[in-house]
Amino acid sequence: MIPVPFRFRGCGQALRGWFQHPRGPLAFTAEKRLKTAQVNLRMDPKLKTLADKAASDDQRSLTSLIEKLLADYLRQHGYLKK
């Protein structure tokens, strides 16, 4: 397999690297990216502080904790299959 050059642009800096993939550099980013929807919400600062602590104690990010809690709720109420 021949190495395929690709560029990663982030934070205003260009980085170069090599990635061996038969479909080229675009396949690399498409396979790694998970499709997610973005949700913005506001909450009481005390609630966020406690949620950050709970997520940390569960070794999760705050986003992961909120997603898990929402999925659990939806399963319990029959919106999401178990």
C-alpha positions in Angstrom: 0.0 0.0 0.0 1.3 3.4 -0.9 1.2 6.1 1.8 -1.3 8.9 1.0 -0.4 12.4 2.2 -3.1 14.4 4.0 -3.3 17.8 5.7 -5.0 18.5 9.0 -5.8 22.1 9.6 -6.7 23.1 13.1 -6.0 26.2 15.3 -4.7 28.1 12.4 -1.8 25.7 11.9 -1.2 23.2 9.1 0.1 19.8 10.1 1.2 17.2 7.6 1.2 13.5 8.1 1.0 10.2 6.3 -1.8 7.7 6.5 -2.1 4.5 4.5 -5.6 4.0 3.3 -6.7 2.5 0.0 -9.4 5.1 -0.5 -7.2 8.1 0.3 -7.2 10.8 3.0 -10.9 11.6 2.9 -11.8 8.1 3.8 -9.8 8.6 7.0 -11.9 11.5 8.2 -15.2 10.0 7.1 -14.6 6.7 8.9 -13.5 8.4 12.2 -16.3 11.0 12.4 -19.5 9.9 14.1 -22.6 11.8 13.1 -24.1 13.6 16.1 -26.6 16.4 16.6 -25.6 19.5 18.5 -27.8 20.6 21.4 -27.2 23.8 23.4 -28.9 24.2 26.8 -28.8 26.4 29.8 -28.8 25.2 33.3 -28.4 26.5 36.9 -24.6 26.9 37.6 -24.9 24.8 40.8 -26.6 22.0 38.8 -23.8 22.1 36.2 -21.1 22.0 38.9 -22.8 18.9 40.4 -23.2 17.3 37.0 -19.5 17.9 36.2 -18.6 16.2 39.5 -21.0 13.2 38.8 -19.5 12.9 35.3 -16.0 12.9 36.6 -16.8 10.4 39.3 -18.3 8.1 36.5 -15.2 8.8 34.4 -17.3 10.5 31.6 -17.5 13.8 30.0 -20.5 16.0 30.9 -21.8 15.4 27.4 -21.6 11.7 27.8 -23.3 11.8 31.1 -26.2 13.9 29.8 -26.6 11.6 26.7 -26.6 8.5 29.0 -29.2 10.0 31.4 -31.4 11.0 28.4 -31.1 7.6 26.8 -32.0 5.9 30.1 -35.0 8.1 30.5 -36.2 7.4 27.0 -35.8 3.6 27.5 -37.8 3.7 30.7 -40.6 5.5 29.1 -40.8 3.4 25.9 -39.4 5.9 23.4 -36.1 4.0 22.8 -35.9 0.3 22.4 -33.9 -1.6 25.0 
